[in-house]
């Protein structure tokens, strides 16, 4: 129950699927968020899921295979 701060397994799965859908849309732009972590997944009062904090995001360049600068939050950023 959201009132107690606990989510059911079904709610967690629904949130995870929504975040995956959002990331799919973001990657089509082609933007890479680079800082996905629980603190950057926000639920509105009416239960909508929002992906926030695009400060570390970058536009993917087709001719580039790696970043030159490390970004993101330690323990959450991709290696």
N, C-alpha and C positions, 0 to 999 in steps of 0.2 A: 504494500500500500504506500502510495506517495506521501501520505500524511505522516507516516512514521519514519519516512526516509529509507524504507526498504522496498526493493523491487522484486517482483516474482521472477521466476526463470523465464516465463513467457515475455514479460516486459523487457527483460534484459536482451532477449533474442530479438524482439521487435526493434529495440533501440539500435542494436548492432547492425541489423539489416538496413535500417534507415541511414545510419552513418555510412555504410557501404554504398548505398544508392547515391548519397550526397557526394562521396568521394569519386564515384563513377562520373557524375556530372562535372565535378571540378576538373578531373583529369581529361575530360573531353575538350577543355578550353585551350590549351593543355597547361594547367596549373598544378604544381605539386605543393601540398600544404606544408609538409616537413615538420610538423609538431603535433601529431595526433596523440592525445592523452586524455584521460578522464576529465581533467580541468577545462579542456577545450571543447567538450561536448556539453551543451547547455539544454535544459528542458524548460520550456516556457510554462507559465501557470496553467495554460490550457493543454499541456501535454505534448506540444510540438517540440521536435528535436532541432537544434541549431548547432552548426559547426562554427566555432568562433576562433579568433586570434590567428589571422593570416599574416602576421608580421614576418614570419620566417619563410613564407611561401615564395616560390619563384616560378617563372614561366619556363617550361621545358623547351630546350632547343634541340632540334633533331640532330644536329651535328656534334652535340656534346654528350659524352657518355658518363661523365662524373662531375661533381661539384668541386669548386676550388676552395670553398669556405664551408666549415662545419656550422650548421645551424640546428636549432631545435633544443629540446630539453633533455638533459642527461638522463639516461635510462629509458627514454621514450623515442628518441630520434633514431632513424635507421642508420646502420653502420656505414 
